[in-house]
Amino acid sequence: MKKVGIVDTTFARYDMASAAMNELKRLCSVKFVRRTVPGVKDLPVASKFLLEQGCDITMAFAMPGAEPIDKQCAHEASSGLIRAQLMTGKHIIEVFVFEDEASSDKELAELADKRAREHALNVYRLLFKPGELEKLAGTGQREGGPDAGPLRR
């Protein structure tokens, strides 16, 4: 059975990890290993640890704030997640929702839930149906919001 690592933070204001796990349970049968860390910059080491402990893929969830320092920390965490992927040769699906992406708490919660679920679908496809991703190449998919659509010549 495939193992999916789930890493989230106490800093987030929405439980995106549970939304993604519920979506994956709906799509397939996988085992989850979950770790919760304090903040966004703790995601890379926790994700790498889970991959080294036998997870096939990891999802890293965070909800950085709207301040410039929050965006800088998110960028540093993202760089760390990329480095951890290269070190392990396995995917870490980054699921970040910034607090200034929505104008109300309700909108932010809806965005976080939708983005988490749509990235869970990507995890499912990476693990079990990579051909579906190939069919979507160049189609302008956007997780959490409306798809941009393909460009036409």
C-alpha positions in Angstrom: 0.0 0.0 0.0 1.2 3.5 -0.9 2.2 5.8 2.0 1.4 9.5 1.8 3.2 11.9 4.2 1.2 14.8 5.5 3.0 17.7 7.1 1.1 20.8 8.3 1.6 23.7 10.7 0.0 25.0 13.9 0.4 28.5 12.3 -2.3 27.7 9.6 -5.8 28.9 10.3 -7.5 26.0 8.4 -6.9 22.3 8.6 -6.0 21.7 5.0 -4.3 18.4 5.8 -7.6 16.8 6.9 -9.3 18.1 3.7 -6.6 16.5 1.6 -6.7 13.3 3.5 -10.5 13.1 3.2 -10.2 13.7 -0.6 -7.6 11.0 -0.9 -9.7 8.5 1.1 -12.5 9.2 -1.4 -10.2 8.5 -4.4 -8.1 5.5 -3.2 -6.7 3.5 -0.4 -3.4 4.8 1.0 -1.8 4.9 4.4 -1.2 8.3 6.0 1.7 9.4 8.2 1.1 12.9 9.6 3.4 15.3 11.3 2.4 18.7 12.5 5.1 21.4 13.0 5.0 24.9 14.4 5.6 26.9 11.2 6.3 27.0 7.5 10.1 26.8 7.8 9.8 23.5 9.7 8.1 21.8 6.7 11.2 20.8 4.7 12.9 18.8 7.4 9.6 17.1 8.5 8.8 16.3 4.8 12.3 14.9 4.1 12.1 12.8 7.3 8.8 11.2 6.2 10.1 10.5 2.7 13.2 8.8 4.2 10.9 6.8 6.5 9.2 5.2 3.5 6.5 7.6 2.4 6.1 7.5 -1.4 5.1 11.2 -1.6 4.5 14.0 0.9 2.1 17.0 1.0 3.3 20.1 2.8 0.5 22.5 4.0 1.0 26.1 5.2 -0.9 29.3 5.5 1.7 32.1 5.5 0.5 35.5 6.6 0.2 38.6 4.4 3.3 40.5 5.7 6.5 40.7 3.7 8.4 38.7 6.3 5.7 35.9 6.0 6.2 35.8 2.2 10.0 35.7 2.7 9.7 32.8 5.2 7.3 31.0 2.7 9.9 31.4 -0.1 12.6 30.0 2.1 10.4 27.1 3.1 9.6 26.5 -0.6 13.3 26.5 -1.5 13.8 23.9 1.3 11.0 21.7 0.0 12.6 21.7 -3.4 15.9 20.8 -1.9 14.4 18.0 0.0 12.8 16.6 -3.2 16.1 16.6 -4.9 17.8 14.9 -2.0 15.2 12.1 -1.8 14.2 11.8 -5.4 10.5 12.0 -4.3 7.7 14.5 -4.7 6.7 17.0 -2.0 3.5 18.7 -3.1 3.6 22.2 -1.7 0.1 23.5 -0.7 0.4 27.1 0.5 -2.5 29.5 0.9 -1.5 33.0 1.7 -3.8 35.0 4.0 -4.0 37.8 1.5 -5.4 35.6 -1.3 -8.9 36.2 -0.1 -10.9 39.2 1.2 -12.8 37.4 4.0 -12.2 34.5 6.4 -15.0 32.5 4.7 -13.4 33.0 1.2 -10.0 32.0 2.7 -11.4 28.8 4.2 -13.1 27.9 0.9 -9.8 28.5 -1.0 -7.8 26.5 1.5 -10.2 23.6 1.3 -10.4 23.6 -2.5 -6.7 24.0 -3.0 -6.0 21.1 -0.6 -8.5 18.8 -2.3 -7.3 19.6 -5.8 -3.7 19.0 -4.8 -4.8 15.7 -3.2 -6.1 14.8 -6.7 -2.7 15.6 -8.1 -1.1 13.3 -5.5 -3.6 10.5 -6.5 -2.7 11.1 -10.2 1.1 11.1 -9.5 0.8 7.8 -7.5 -1.8 5.9 -9.5 -2.6 7.6 -12.9 0.3 9.6 -14.2 -1.2 9.4 -17.7 -4.0 11.7 -16.6 -1.5 14.4 -15.8 0.0 14.0 -19.3 -3.4 14.6 -20.8 -3.7 17.9 -18.7 -0.3 19.2 -19.9 -0.6 22.8 -21.2 -4.3 23.2 -20.1 -3.7 25.9 -17.5 -4.8 24.0 -14.4 -5.0 26.2 -11.2 -5.5 24.6 -7.8 -8.0 26.4 -5.7 -9.2 28.9 -8.3 -10.5 28.9 -11.8 -8.3 27.2 -14.4 -6.6 29.6 -16.7 -7.1 27.4 -19.8 -4.7 26.7 -22.6 -3.3 29.4 -24.9 -4.3 29.2 -28.6 -2.2 30.3 -31.6 
